Amino acid sequence: MISNAQILQDKIKTRTARVGIIGLGYVGLPLAVEFAKAGFTVTGFELDGFKIEEVNAGRSYIPDVLTQNVKELVDDQKLWATSDFQHLSAIDAVIICVPTPLKKTKDPDIQYIVAACESIVEYLHAPMFISLESSTYPGTTDELMLPMFVAKGFEVGKDFFLCFSPERVDPGNTKYQTKNIPKVIGGITPACTKIGEMLYQTAIDTIVPVEGTRTAEMVKLLENTFRMINIGLVNELAMMCDKMNINIWDVIDAAKTKPFGFMPFYPGGVGGHCIPIDPFYFSWKAKQYGCEPRFIETAGYVNSEIPHYVVEKVQDALNTEKKPINGSKILLLGMAYKKDVDDVRESPAIDVAHLLLDKGAELSYFDPYIPKARVNGQNLESIDLLALDDAIAESDCVVITTDHSIMDYIGVLEQSKMLIDTKNAVRRSGSLWPSVAESGHCVLYKYRCESTNSDTRTTN
């Protein structure tokens, strides 16, 4: 008698397996496109009506996914989206790509994972492959998900196959995208891992199998904890350099010429769905084992202070012109959490905007990727591109909070009365401002006051 594992393997080989993706965001849509391009019929499960409508109309709402690719796949009937989870009854392999935010207490919020699993349980059948890609704490797959499926009377590794495969998407990265980022995967049983390897290698260039789901879950947390702690370290060093009148950007540029033993990280706040959140998933779990995650907690505190530090620099700059923040016209250039993406989740720029509004600033912003933003209960709209030059010239202070590639930062410098550059964007654009010859240092936050015809520079 042919086994359920063999049935799935045969369907994967012949591309007759029907693939379901739950969640069509930054992770889910690119993954759905890759599986559809590999020859599978892919169903995207999504509660957001806008995303369903866009996909079924052959349009992409994710910058990293070409509309042309979506349209071709939809036209070929290889990709479609729905909010009706009854279609899971016809799915052979389902991959969960839902958000995993933190609660205000910094405890994991896994409600979306639970909801997805509840939908799968209702339509669970043998054989079926299930993979979780959402970032979470070690133990989620075997402690939370597995009992839900087993309770329906199915045996893991025999009737259904359960894996964890952490998403590694880097929005806006044109070099590394879903297809060519190595895929880590760990299953509850060796049979689960084998099925997962076979499925993912049809769409992803490199597969990295690991021993078990907990190892796979921990891989993602290690990657982002490593980044968060090192960003915290360089933020702390930048603030020290501020006191010592040393250019932190020059220090980093020189240090990264060493071909071994050093990896460059850059000052600034942390944003997005992963780096500000994943380490605290690990921290929460570690505390259950009596471990005290000191590095994580300290780095988290340092990084959370960066928006406050930026606002202090705005205040210092305005003080040179005998102006308070209260009533001053302040323009933020950028609301997204990183360059060239349309995502404001955990964005430091949003935090800066909050703080400035609290202090009474007359705030506006420009971001070509974020047409609207909600800050302090207020609905803000990005300044129109045609009105940007006037807005820069009329502002008491301009703050570069996101270094989008589309911007002419040298032009921003020339038009602004006062400029604070938190991203070193002006200098990276080729300007000699501020030049080493003038002051001997150029650091993270710097401002220029037109009326005094002088430059003052400060660091983070």
Buried (B, 14 or more C-beta within 10 A) or exposed (E): EEEBBEBBBEBBEEBEBBBBBBBBBBBBBBBBBBBBBBEBBBBBBBBBEEBBEBBBEBEBBBBBBEBEBBBBBBEEEBBBBBEEBEBBEEBBBBBBBBBBEBEEEBEBBBEBBBBBBEBBBEBBBBBBBBBBBBBBBBBBBBEBBBEBBBEEEBEBBBBBBBBBBBBBBBBBEEEEBBBEBEBBBBBBBEBBBBBBBBBBBBBBEEBBBBEBBBBBBBBBBEBBBBBBBBBBBBBBBBBEBBEEEBBBBBBBEEEEEEEEEEEEBBBBBBBBBBBBBBBBBBBBBBEEEEEEBEBBBBBBEBBBBBBEBBBBBBBBBBEBBEBEBEEBBBBBBBBBBBBBBBBBBBBBBBBBBBBBBEBEBBBBBBBBBBEEBEBEEEEBEBBEEEEBEEBBBBBBBBBBBBBBEEBEBBBBBBBBBBBBBBBBBBBEBEBEBBEEEEBEBBBBBBBBBBEEEEBBBBBB
